[in-house]
Amino acid sequence: MIHPRQAPSLASLPCGSDSGDRVSTAPAHSLPALIAQLLRASRAQEVQRVAAALRQMIGSLDATTSVALHDWSEALIAERQIQLAQYDQLATNLARLRSAERLQRALYTIAEQAGSERSLPEVMHTMHDIVRTLMYAENCYFVLHDTRADTVRFAYYADVADPDPPHPEHHYPLEEMRYCPTWHLIRGGQALRGPLDEIARQVQGPLQAAGPMCVDWLGVPMRRGDEVIGAIAVQSYRDDARYSAEDQALLSYVAQHIQSALERREAHVDLEKRVHERTEALREANRVLQQQVLERQRGERLQASLFRIAELAGTSDSLESFYAAVHRVIGGLLYARNFYIALLSEDDRELQFPYSVDERDAVRRPRRIGRGVTEYVITRGAALLVNESDMQALREAGEVGAKRL
């Protein structure tokens, strides 16, 4: 390393002689200032400018001084140029490292979204934030292509200049967008970049602008094999924010990871849906099975009760004891604390109650046929199950009387 202190002493260099040697008119005291400028220079152009001034000054000195300083100054200039080249390379490597770190963090965050429990709009918003860390992406949209129906859906759309964004759940026929940049992007399957006039030279067929006019546009397709299943596009309305070939390559790379994450998320959601459907199906099957078991148990109890009633018919010593035994059997099947048996008289004019047990009506006397609920059941010849509101409806319809059962 060349150090300024290694320079020949200016005080020891002759500035002239009595024999008429040329005396330098250059101010020797300005050499240290130029050397200091050279050491402080942080750009190659600045080094070249100071080096040129230093060479000019050294060349203007007397021959002895010029020779003494030339080799040392050239070595100092060369070493400073090497240092700056190393600094530039270090800065480039550092920028690449930071870019690689940003990309790695972006890919990690993208992968996290595949198993995220958040909604699709929230996931898409996170994807937009990820792209924004890699390039200018204030205006960005994600479009998904249904290859079977040939429709597109703008699953995410953010644009500062568009007051009427497309609905994220609406499916648009792709042919309705014929010749617009998104149509060319999906139909052509190739990335497009630049102002619209440059994009027009990149596509086959005419190009029709859609939405607010932008200064620069970049779109990349998302593929599954040979099919284009979507695209990501960013656009700029600022002259100081344009997209480079590096941005295009980066967005193309990121887009495939986003597409893979979205597909994994879709598969995850579909799996959860199928698990839920299967769980519900099993729950329903279990409910049906339990219902069948209960019905079978009720059927068995009913059959046993019928056998018991048939047995009582032959073993009871009186109708009163038979009716009471039947009441007990029915009480084993359902709630029957209030129970009565009604029979028509032989002339069908009177209703008799050979057996009646009631918590509130201890005695149920025979009565003439009227408009009671019991008569309603006998007339219809069918079972009847009613609650209070049903009973009120029958009364209002005039089918039964106001109070009688």
C-alpha positions as CSV (number, residue, x, y, z in Angstrom):
1,M,0.0,0.0,0.0
2,I,1.3,3.4,-1.0
3,H,1.2,5.9,1.9
4,P,1.4,9.7,1.4
5,R,4.2,9.8,3.9
6,Q,6.3,7.7,1.5
7,A,6.3,10.6,-1.0
8,P,9.7,12.3,-1.6
9,S,10.1,15.3,0.7
10,L,9.2,18.4,-1.2
11,A,11.5,20.4,0.9
12,S,14.5,18.2,-0.2
13,L,13.7,18.6,-3.9
14,P,15.6,21.5,-5.6
15,C,13.5,24.3,-6.9
16,G,16.3,25.8,-9.0
17,S,20.1,26.3,-9.2
18,D,22.7,29.0,-9.9
19,S,23.6,27.4,-13.2
20,G,20.3,28.4,-14.7
21,D,18.2,25.2,-14.2
22,R,14.5,25.7,-14.9
23,V,12.6,26.7,-11.7
24,S,9.1,25.4,-11.4
25,T,6.5,28.1,-11.3
26,A,3.9,25.5,-10.0
27,P,3.0,26.0,-6.3
28,A,4.6,22.9,-4.7
29,H,2.5,23.5,-1.6
30,S,-0.7,22.5,-3.5
31,L,0.6,18.9,-4.1
32,P,-0.5,17.8,-0.6
33,A,-4.0,19.2,-1.3
34,L,-4.3,17.2,-4.6
35,I,-3.1,14.1,-2.9
36,A,-5.7,14.6,-0.1
37,Q,-8.4,15.0,-2.8
38,L,-7.2,11.8,-4.5
39,L,-7.5,9.9,-1.2
40,R,-10.9,11.3,-0.5
41,A,-12.3,10.6,-4.0
42,S,-15.2,8.1,-3.9
43,R,-15.9,7.8,-7.6
44,A,-13.8,6.7,-10.5
45,Q,-14.5,9.9,-12.5
46,E,-13.3,12.0,-9.5
47,V,-10.1,9.9,-9.3
48,Q,-9.4,10.5,-13.0
49,R,-10.0,14.2,-12.7
50,V,-7.7,14.6,-9.6
51,A,-5.1,12.3,-11.2
52,A,-5.0,14.4,-14.4
53,A,-4.5,17.6,-12.3
54,L,-1.8,15.8,-10.2
55,R,0.0,14.6,-13.4
56,Q,-0.1,18.1,-14.8
57,M,1.3,19.7,-11.7
58,I,4.1,17.1,-11.4
59,G,4.9,17.6,-15.1
60,S,5.3,21.3,-14.5
61,L,7.9,20.9,-11.9
62,D,11.6,20.8,-12.6
63,A,13.0,17.6,-14.1
64,T,14.5,16.3,-10.9
65,T,11.4,16.8,-8.8
66,S,9.1,15.5,-11.6
67,V,11.1,12.3,-11.9
68,A,11.1,11.9,-8.1
69,L,7.3,12.2,-7.8
70,H,6.2,10.5,-11.0
71,D,6.6,6.8,-10.0
72,W,5.2,7.3,-6.5
73,S,2.2,9.3,-7.7
74,E,1.3,6.8,-10.4
75,A,1.5,4.0,-7.9
76,L,-0.8,6.0,-5.5
77,I,-3.3,6.7,-8.4
78,A,-3.3,3.0,-9.4
79,E,-3.8,1.9,-5.8
80,R,-6.7,4.3,-5.4
81,Q,-8.3,3.1,-8.6
82,I,-8.0,-0.5,-7.3
83,Q,-9.6,0.5,-4.0
84,L,-12.5,2.1,-5.7
85,A,-13.0,-0.9,-8.0
86,Q,-13.0,-3.1,-4.9
87,Y,-15.5,-0.8,-3.1
88,D,-17.8,-0.8,-6.2
89,Q,-17.6,-4.6,-6.3
90,L,-18.4,-4.8,-2.6
91,A,-21.3,-2.4,-3.0
92,T,-22.6,-4.5,-5.9
93,N,-22.3,-7.7,-3.9
94,L,-24.0,-6.1,-1.0
95,A,-26.9,-4.9,-3.1
96,R,-27.2,-8.4,-4.6
97,L,-27.1,-10.0,-1.2
98,R,-29.8,-7.6,0.1
99,S,-31.9,-8.3,-3.1
100,A,-31.4,-12.1,-2.5
101,E,-32.5,-11.7,1.1
102,R,-35.6,-9.8,0.1
103,L,-36.4,-12.5,-2.5
104,Q,-35.9,-15.2,0.1
105,R,-38.2,-13.5,2.6
106,A,-40.7,-13.0,-0.2
107,L,-40.7,-16.6,-1.2
108,Y,-40.9,-17.8,2.4
109,T,-43.9,-15.5,3.0
110,I,-45.5,-16.7,-0.2
111,A,-45.1,-20.3,0.9
112,E,-46.7,-19.5,4.2
113,Q,-49.9,-18.3,2.5
114,A,-50.5,-21.8,1.1
115,G,-51.7,-23.1,4.5
116,S,-53.1,-19.8,5.8
117,E,-56.5,-19.8,7.4
118,R,-57.2,-16.3,6.1
119,S,-59.7,-15.5,3.3
120,L,-58.5,-15.3,-0.3
121,P,-58.8,-11.5,-0.5
122,E,-56.5,-11.2,2.6
123,V,-54.0,-13.7,1.0
124,M,-54.0,-11.7,-2.2
125,H,-53.4,-8.5,-0.3
126,T,-50.4,-10.1,1.3
127,M,-49.1,-11.2,-2.1
128,H,-49.4,-7.7,-3.3
129,D,-47.4,-6.5,-0.3
130,I,-44.7,-9.1,-1.1
131,V,-44.4,-7.9,-4.7
132,R,-44.2,-4.3,-3.4
133,T,-41.0,-5.2,-1.5
134,L,-39.3,-6.3,-4.7
135,M,-40.3,-3.5,-7.1
136,Y,-42.6,-0.6,-7.6
137,A,-46.0,-2.1,-7.4
138,E,-48.4,0.5,-6.1
139,N,-50.8,-0.6,-8.8
140,C,-51.2,-4.4,-9.1
141,Y,-53.7,-7.0,-10.1
142,F,-54.0,-10.7,-10.0
143,V,-56.3,-12.3,-12.7
144,L,-57.3,-16.0,-12.6
145,H,-58.2,-17.8,-15.8
146,D,-60.8,-20.6,-15.9
147,T,-59.5,-22.5,-18.9
148,R,-62.7,-24.6,-19.3
149,A,-65.1,-21.7,-19.3
150,D,-62.5,-19.3,-20.8
151,T,-63.4,-16.7,-18.3
152,V,-61.3,-14.5,-16.1
153,R,-61.7,-13.2,-12.6
154,F,-59.8,-10.3,-11.1
155,A,-59.2,-11.9,-7.7
156,Y,-57.3,-8.9,-6.5
157,Y,-57.1,-5.4,-8.0
158,A,-55.4,-2.3,-6.6
159,D,-55.1,0.8,-8.8
160,V,-54.8,4.4,-7.5
161,A,-56.2,5.8,-10.8
162,D,-59.1,3.4,-11.4
163,P,-62.3,4.4,-9.6
164,D,-64.2,1.5,-10.9
165,P,-62.3,-1.7,-10.2
166,P,-63.7,-5.1,-11.4
167,H,-65.6,-7.2,-8.8
168,P,-63.3,-10.0,-7.5
169,E,-66.1,-12.6,-7.7
170,H,-67.3,-11.7,-11.2
171,H,-66.3,-14.0,-14.1
172,Y,-65.7,-12.1,-17.3
173,P,-65.6,-13.9,-20.7
174,L,-62.0,-13.5,-21.9
175,E,-63.2,-12.6,-25.4
176,E,-64.9,-9.5,-24.0
177,M,-61.3,-8.2,-23.4
178,R,-60.1,-9.1,-26.8
179,Y,-56.8,-7.3,-27.7
180,C,-56.4,-5.6,-24.4
181,P,-53.0,-6.2,-22.6
182,T,-54.5,-8.8,-20.2
183,W,-56.0,-10.7,-23.2
184,H,-52.7,-10.7,-25.0
185,L,-50.9,-11.8,-21.8
186,I,-53.2,-14.9,-21.3
187,R,-53.6,-15.8,-25.0
188,G,-49.9,-15.3,-25.9
189,G,-48.6,-16.8,-22.6
190,Q,-45.5,-14.4,-22.8
191,A,-44.5,-11.6,-20.4
192,L,-45.1,-8.1,-21.7
193,R,-43.3,-5.0,-20.6
194,G,-43.1,-1.3,-21.4
195,P,-45.3,1.6,-22.4
196,L,-48.3,0.6,-24.5
197,D,-46.6,1.6,-27.8
198,E,-43.8,-0.8,-27.0
199,I,-46.1,-3.5,-25.9
200,A,-48.0,-3.1,-29.2
201,R,-44.8,-4.2,-31.0
202,Q,-44.5,-7.2,-28.8
203,V,-47.9,-8.7,-29.5
204,Q,-49.6,-10.3,-32.5
205,G,-52.6,-8.3,-33.6
206,P,-53.9,-5.0,-32.5
207,L,-53.6,-3.7,-28.9
208,Q,-56.4,-1.9,-27.3
209,A,-55.9,0.1,-24.1
210,A,-58.2,-0.6,-21.1
211,G,-58.5,1.5,-18.0
212,P,-56.5,4.6,-17.1
213,M,-53.4,5.2,-19.4
214,C,-50.2,4.2,-17.6
215,V,-46.6,5.3,-18.2
216,D,-45.2,1.7,-17.9
217,W,-46.8,-1.7,-17.7
218,L,-45.4,-5.2,-16.8
219,G,-47.4,-8.4,-16.9
220,V,-46.3,-12.0,-16.5
221,P,-48.4,-15.2,-17.0
222,M,-49.0,-17.9,-14.4
223,R,-48.7,-21.4,-15.9
224,R,-49.8,-24.9,-15.1
225,G,-48.0,-27.0,-17.7
226,D,-48.9,-25.6,-21.1
227,E,-52.0,-23.8,-19.8
228,V,-52.1,-20.1,-18.7
229,I,-54.2,-20.2,-15.6
230,G,-53.7,-16.5,-14.6
231,A,-51.4,-13.5,-14.6
232,I,-49.9,-10.8,-12.5
233,A,-49.6,-7.3,-13.7
234,V,-48.1,-4.1,-12.3
235,Q,-48.3,-0.6,-13.8
236,S,-46.9,2.8,-13.2
237,Y,-48.3,6.3,-13.7
238,R,-45.0,7.9,-12.8
239,D,-42.1,8.8,-15.1
240,D,-39.6,8.0,-12.4
241,A,-41.0,4.5,-11.8
242,R,-40.4,2.2,-14.8
243,Y,-39.8,-1.5,-15.1
244,S,-36.6,-3.2,-16.2
245,A,-35.7,-6.6,-17.7
246,E,-34.6,-7.5,-14.2
247,D,-38.0,-6.6,-12.8
248,Q,-39.6,-8.8,-15.5
249,A,-37.4,-11.8,-14.7
250,L,-38.0,-11.3,-11.0
251,L,-41.8,-11.0,-11.3
252,S,-41.9,-14.0,-13.6
253,Y,-40.1,-16.0,-11.0
254,V,-42.2,-14.8,-8.1
255,A,-45.4,-15.3,-10.1
256,Q,-44.8,-19.0,-10.5
257,H,-44.3,-19.3,-6.7
258,I,-47.5,-17.3,-6.1
259,Q,-49.3,-19.6,-8.5
260,S,-48.0,-22.7,-6.8
261,A,-49.0,-21.3,-3.4
262,L,-52.5,-20.4,-4.6
263,E,-52.9,-23.9,-6.0
264,R,-51.7,-25.5,-2.7
265,R,-54.0,-23.2,-0.8
266,E,-56.9,-24.2,-3.1
267,A,-56.1,-27.9,-2.6
268,H,-55.9,-27.2,1.2
269,V,-59.3,-25.5,1.1
270,D,-60.8,-28.2,-1.1
271,L,-59.5,-30.9,1.3
272,E,-61.0,-29.1,4.3
273,K,-64.3,-28.8,2.4
274,R,-64.3,-32.5,1.6
275,V,-63.4,-33.4,5.2
276,H,-66.2,-31.2,6.4
277,E,-68.6,-32.8,3.9
278,R,-67.5,-36.2,4.9
279,T,-67.9,-35.4,8.6
280,E,-71.4,-34.1,8.0
281,A,-72.2,-37.2,6.0
282,L,-71.0,-39.4,8.8
283,R,-72.9,-37.3,11.3
284,E,-76.0,-37.6,9.3
285,A,-75.5,-41.4,8.8
286,N,-75.0,-41.7,12.6
287,R,-78.2,-39.7,13.2
288,V,-80.1,-41.9,10.8
289,L,-78.7,-45.0,12.4
290,Q,-79.5,-43.8,15.9
291,Q,-83.0,-42.9,14.7
292,Q,-83.4,-46.4,13.2
293,V,-82.2,-47.9,16.5
294,L,-84.7,-45.8,18.4
295,E,-87.5,-46.8,16.0
296,R,-86.5,-50.4,16.3
297,Q,-86.5,-50.1,20.1
298,R,-89.9,-48.4,20.1
299,G,-91.2,-51.1,17.7
300,E,-90.0,-53.8,20.0
301,R,-91.6,-52.1,23.0
302,L,-94.8,-51.6,21.0
303,Q,-94.8,-55.2,20.0
304,A,-94.2,-56.3,23.5
305,S,-97.0,-54.0,24.7
306,L,-99.4,-55.4,22.1
307,F,-98.6,-58.9,23.3
308,R,-99.1,-57.9,26.8
309,I,-102.5,-56.3,26.0
310,A,-103.5,-59.5,24.2
311,E,-102.5,-61.5,27.2
312,L,-104.4,-59.2,29.5
313,A,-107.6,-59.7,27.5
314,G,-107.6,-63.3,28.4
315,T,-106.4,-63.1,31.9
316,S,-108.1,-60.1,33.4
317,D,-111.1,-60.9,35.7
318,S,-113.0,-57.7,34.8
319,L,-113.1,-54.9,32.3
320,E,-112.1,-52.4,35.0
321,S,-108.9,-54.3,35.8
322,F,-108.3,-54.8,32.0
323,Y,-108.6,-51.1,31.4
324,A,-106.3,-50.3,34.3
325,A,-103.7,-52.8,33.0
326,V,-103.9,-51.3,29.5
327,H,-103.3,-47.9,31.1
328,R,-100.2,-49.2,32.7
329,V,-98.9,-50.8,29.5
330,I,-99.5,-47.5,27.5
331,G,-97.8,-45.6,30.4
332,G,-94.7,-47.6,29.6
333,L,-94.7,-46.3,26.1
334,L,-95.4,-42.6,26.6
335,Y,-96.5,-40.1,29.1
336,A,-100.0,-41.1,30.1
337,R,-100.8,-39.8,33.5
338,N,-104.1,-38.4,32.1
339,F,-105.8,-41.2,30.3
340,Y,-109.3,-42.2,29.4
341,I,-111.2,-44.7,27.2
342,A,-114.4,-43.5,25.5
343,L,-117.1,-45.7,24.0
344,L,-120.2,-45.0,22.0
345,S,-123.5,-46.2,23.5
346,E,-125.4,-48.8,21.6
347,D,-127.7,-46.2,20.1
348,D,-124.7,-44.0,19.1
349,R,-126.3,-41.0,21.0
350,E,-124.1,-41.0,24.1
351,L,-120.4,-41.1,24.9
352,Q,-119.5,-43.2,27.8
353,F,-116.2,-43.3,29.7
354,P,-115.7,-46.8,31.2
355,Y,-112.1,-45.8,32.3
356,S,-110.8,-42.3,33.1
357,V,-107.8,-41.1,35.1
358,D,-107.1,-37.4,35.2
359,E,-105.1,-35.1,37.5
360,R,-107.8,-32.4,37.4
361,D,-111.0,-34.1,36.4
362,A,-111.5,-37.0,38.8
363,V,-114.9,-38.1,37.4
364,R,-115.8,-38.1,33.7
365,R,-119.5,-38.7,33.4
366,P,-121.3,-40.0,30.3
367,R,-122.5,-37.2,27.9
368,R,-124.6,-36.9,24.8
369,I,-122.7,-36.7,21.5
370,G,-121.6,-33.1,20.9
371,R,-118.7,-31.3,19.4
372,G,-115.9,-32.4,21.6
373,V,-112.4,-33.4,20.5
374,T,-113.2,-37.0,21.3
375,E,-116.2,-36.9,19.0
376,Y,-114.0,-35.3,16.3
377,V,-111.6,-38.2,16.5
378,I,-114.4,-40.8,16.4
379,T,-116.1,-39.0,13.4
380,R,-112.8,-38.8,11.4
381,G,-111.7,-42.3,12.3
382,A,-108.1,-41.2,12.5
383,A,-105.5,-40.5,15.2
384,L,-105.1,-36.9,16.3
385,L,-102.1,-35.2,17.9
386,V,-102.7,-31.5,18.8
387,N,-101.2,-28.8,21.0
388,E,-102.8,-25.8,22.4
389,S,-102.5,-23.7,19.2
390,D,-103.8,-26.6,17.1
391,M,-106.8,-26.9,19.5
392,Q,-107.5,-23.2,19.1
393,A,-107.4,-23.5,15.4
394,L,-110.0,-26.3,15.5
395,R,-112.2,-24.2,17.7
396,E,-111.9,-21.2,15.4
397,A,-112.7,-23.4,12.4
398,G,-115.8,-24.6,14.2
399,E,-114.7,-28.3,14.2
400,V,-114.9,-28.6,18.0
401,G,-116.7,-26.8,20.8
402,A,-115.1,-24.3,23.1
403,K,-114.2,-26.5,26.1
404,R,-115.1,-30.1,25.6
405,L,-112.6,-32.9,25.0
